[in-house]
């Protein structure tokens, strides 16, 4: 039986409304009471967390690990090492692999690779439709049996409203939340950046906000009709926040997430045609960023995530029109959220921690996200005041496609504990 005593840390556990300096004892991979350690471990190994924050292990519900199919971009091994360095103990991986996770066999492969190579928890999602093509529903029951925690066609969006309705109904039968990448293909057309002043100035094809907003509205209506959970991924537009706010005010089972790049950057960042600023959905204008921040502040948006999307360097070293969408996120996410949300006083540190722990755990029905006695000892130890500069050459990820290289941040993970084992420390 193994043990670990984390001493003198400022423990923030939103699930149990704990916000105080206290010790945390881990026995055999689970949280125990530090008041009476077992006689078999009179002097457990210690971690002095004085001056640091100790919280439940952070959960990222939107990560692309690229395995199977694109192990040149990322693998489960490298992706989970990046997660650990970023302070994340659990990542939820998207199904747009090659082949896609639209069947039990691919899901089982991902789980097996995670057991073999992963150093943090890897929870797979399953596809909504076969081949992510948006036409024929995947076998949702068998995906549930294989162990997926949600269904999504992320990277793609189901355009057929009838297919989406039936998928939500089937997901409800199997107690699986539906997560959706909100993009109307007809409205987004072949856009490569936000439609607005900067797309006109740069001569790049615009991607209007309404291409996201109209699908958010559809999903809210379908969630209300089916009385089931639909989660909107990587929100970027002011109208999306407005629609989500209205639906939630009426008790509709909808939720949304925001990624750090959509609050730390605007479409002006594209002005030098740097493809590291090309992402899906695109960086929006300042009013959209302000609306996202307001949605986070007033609780309309309850979850934070990265949309970690690795790409090889040569893939991004092309003309802006031809470059793939997506950026890295796992190793900069925590620092960006602390810098942009906590230190700028948009929300408190406990609120931010809740948005990365108990809130995603509740959405997905996970036995994670708290430091309750008897809970699995997934723990993040962070220094909210640690100042550092992003250096992509130091990343654990196989890829380097970040727009934040050289950016100073305030706040960083100090150590990551998974099931009582320190898997990474500064």
N, C-alpha and C positions, 0 to 999 in steps of 0.2 A: 504494500500500500504506500503510495507516494504522497507527499505533502508539500505545501508552499505557504508561507506566511508573508503577506504583503503588508508592511507596516507604515504607519504615519501618513498615509495618503488621504487626500480629500476625496471621499467616496461620494459620487453622484450616481444614484440609482433611481431614475424617474419612475420606474414601475412600482417601486416601494416608497416613493417620496422621501428618499434618503438624500441628504445634502449636508455632510459633516465629516470631520476628521475621525477616522476609525481604522482599525485593522481589518483585513480580509483574510480568512484562513481557507485553504483548499486542502481537502483530504480525498485522495483517490479520485481526482478529477471532478469533484463537486464542491460547492460552497458549503462550508461548515461554520459553526459558531466559534469565533475566536476566544470566547470566554472560558471554554473548557476543552483544550486540545487533548486528544486521546493519549493515554499513557505510553502507547507504542511509539509516539512521536513527541517526546518531551521537548525537543529542540528542532523543529522543522526548518528546512532551508528558508532563508528570509530574503525579501526584496525591500529595500528601503525606498519608499515612495514619497518621502518628505518633499513638499513643494510641488508634487505632481497630483494629477487628477486620476482617480481610479474609477472606472465605469464598466458597465456590461460590455462585452465584446461587440464592436461595431458590425453592422450588417449592411452590405451593399446589395440591393435587390436588382441591379441592372449592370451586368458585366458580360463582356464577350471574351471567352477564353480560347476561341478559334480551334479547339480540338474536339472532334476530328476534322481534318481537311486542310488546315492552314497553320501547321506547326512552324512555318517560317515566320509568321507574325507573332504567335504566342502559343504556349502550351499550358496545360493544367499545372505543370510544375512551376514554370516561370510566372504564370499569372497569380498563383497562390502565394508565391514568394513576394511578388509585388504587393499583394493584398496585406500580407503580414507586415511589411515595411510601412504600409500606410495606416496600420492600426486596425485592420479589419480581420475579424475572426470567422466570418461567414460571408460567402459570395453566392449570389444566385445567377447562374449562367444562362445565357440566351440560346435559343434553339437554332439560330441561323448558321449552323456548322455545315460541313460538306462530308457526308450527306446530312441533311437537316434532322433534328431530333423530333421527327414526326411519327416515330414508332418506338416500341419498347426496346428493341435491340440497340438502337443508338443511345437511348437513355441509359441502358445497362452498361454500355461501353464507357460512357462518361463517368458513371458512378465507380466503375472498376478502376479507371485511370486515376480518379480522385483519391480512392483508397490507397493506390500504389504510390502516387507521386505528389499528391496535394499535402500542404502543411497547414491549411485552414479548411474549414468546412465548405464543401462545394455542393450546392443544391441545384439540380437541373430543373429547367422548365421544358414543357413540351409545346409543339407547334399547334396552332389552332387549325390549320389546314394542311393538307398533304402537299409536301414540297414547298410550303409557304406561298403557294400559288393563289390562295384566296378563293378557290373554287369548290373543293370537296373537303368536308370536315375530316380531320385526323381522328383516329380511334381514341377518343378522350378517355374512355374507361380503361383501356390497356395502358395508356400513358400514366394515369393515376396509379394503377397497380404497380407500374414500374418505378414509381417514386417521385414523379414530378410534383412541384409545389405550386405551380400555376401553369396556365397556358397563354401563349403569346405568339404572334407572327413577327416579333420585333425585327426591324430591318425592312419589313414589309407591313402593309396595312390591308386588312380585308375590305375590299370595296363594295362587295355585295351585301346589302343590309340584311337580306333574308338569311344568308349564310351566317352572318355575325349574330343575328338573333338566335338561331338554332344552336350555335356554339355556346352562347351564354346560358341557354336553357340546359344544355347537356353538362356544362361546367357546374351549374348549380346542383344537378343530380349527384355529381361526384365531389361536391364540396371543394371545388377548385376556383380560386379567383381568376378573373380574366384580366390580362394586362395588354394594353394596346398602344402601338406606335401610330399616332394620329396624323395621317397624311392623305388628303384627297389627291389622287394622281392627276386628275384632270385639271385641278386648280394649281397644283405645284408645277405641272408640266415638266419642262426640262430646266427649271430654275436651279441655280448653283449658290445663290446667296439671297438674303432678305430683300424683298422688293421695296425699294424706297430711294432716298436721295443717293446713297452710296452705290447702289446697283446702277443707277443712271449715270453717275459720275464716272464709274469704273467701266461701264460698257459691258457689265455681266448680266446674264439672264436672271430676272427676279423671281423670287419664291414668296408669294404673299402670305401674310399671317392667316388669312381666312382658310388656306389649305389645311391648317391644323385645327382651327376653331370649328369648322363645320363638322369634322369627325368627332371632336370633343362633345359637341352638341348632340350628334347622333348617338354616341355612347351613353350620354346621360339619359336620353329618352329610352334607349333599350334597357339600361339598368333599371329604370323605373318600371318599365313594362314587365321585365322578367323578375324584378325584385331580387337582384343579385349583384355581387360586387364586380365592378369594372374599374380598373386602375389605369389612369392616363399617364403614359411614360413621357419623360423628358419634355415637360411643358415649356414653351418659349414665348407665347403670345399673350398680350393683355386680354384679348377677347376670350381666350381659353380660361383664364382665371375668373373672368366675369361669369361665364356660363357655369363653371364648376361651383362658384359661390352660390349661385341661384339654386342649382340642383341640390347641393348639400343643405341649404337652408330649409328645404322641404323634406329632408330625411332620405333622399335618394342615396343608395349605397355606392357612391363614387368617391374616388380619391385621385390625387395627383402627386407627381414628384418633380423636383427641380434639380438640375445638374449644375455644378459649379461654374462651368463656362458660360451658362446663360445668364448668370448674375454678375460675373466678373469681367465680361467683355461685351462689346456692342458690335454692330455691323461695320462701324468705322475701322475696327481692327483689320478688316480685309483690304484696306486702302493700298497696301503694298503688294497685293496679289499673293500673299504668303499662304500656301495650301494647308499649313498647319491650323489655319483659322476656318477651314472648310468642314462643316459638320451638318448633321441631319438630326433635328431641324436646325436651320441656320441661325447664326447669331442675329438677334433682332435689334431694333432701335431703342434708344434710351427710355421712351415711355413704356415699352414692353418690359424692360428690366425693372423699372420702378413698380409696375403692376405685379411682377413676380415677387419682389421684395415685400410688397404690401400683403400679398396672399400668404407668404410665409409668416409675416408678423402677426396677422390676425387669425391664423390657424386654418385657413381654407386649404392650404397645401401643408400636409403633415409629414411628408417623407422626402428625404434627400438621397440622391444616388449619383453615380459617376457616369454611366454609359461608357465605361472603359472599352475603347475600340481600337485595338492595335493595328498598325499597318507598317509594312516594310518601308524603309527610307526611299527606295527607288520608286515605290508606288506614288509617293507624294512629290517626287522631284520631276513633275510634269506641269503642263499648263493648268491653270486653275480649273478650267472646264473639264479636264480629263482626270483630275485627281479624285481619289475615293473620299467619301465623307467619313469623318470620325477622328477622335483624338484619344490619347491615353488619359486615365483618370485616377487610378487606384492610389498612386503614390503622392499625388498633389491634392486630392479631394479634401482630406481633413484640414490641411493647412489653409486651403482656399475658403472653406466654410467658416473656419475660425476667424480668418482675416476679414472676410466680407460680411459675415452675419453677426458674430459675437463681438469682435473688437470695434465694429462700426455700430454696435448697439441696436441692431435690427431685432435680434432675439437674445435671450439669456443663454449661457452655457448649458444649463440643464435642459432647456428647450431643444437646443441643437442635438444634444446627446439623445434625447427622446426620439427625435426624428431619424436617428441612425440606429436605434435599438428597439425599444418597445413598440413603436409605431409600425415599422416593417414586419416585426414578429407577429403583431396582431393581424395585419393584413393577410399574411401567409399562413397563419395558424402554427407558428413555430414554437418549440419549447426553448426559446432563447430570449435574450433581451433583458434579463434581470440578474440581480445578485441575490436572489432569494435563497434561503437555506435549503440545500438539497438540489439546487439548480446546477446544470452543467457549468463548470468553471471556465467559461469563455470570458476573458477580461481584457480590456484595453487600458493601458496606462499612458497618459498623455501629458505633455507640457504645453499648456495653452499659451504660454508667453515666450516659447522658444523661437528666436528669430533665425531664419535660414533663407538660403537662396536656392531656387530650383536648378538642379543640374541634371539634365537628361542623361548624361554619360554615367551617372551613378545609379540609374534605375535598375531594378531587378527584372523588369519587363524585357522581352526580346526586342521590342520596338522602341522608337525614340520620337514618335509623332506627338509632341506636345507644343502648344502655343505659349506655354508658361516658362520656357527655358530662360533662366536669368532673372526671373521675377522674385522679389523678396516677399516672404510670407511670415506670418507670426502664428505659431502653433504647430506642433508636430507630435507624432506618436513617439513614446519613449520605450515601450515594450508591448508585446502582444502575447497573450496567454490563451492557448486552445486546450480545453479539457484538462486544465491544471498544468500544462507544460508550456514553458516559455519557448515559443517558436522563433521569436525575434526580439532583440533589444538593441537600443542605440549604442 
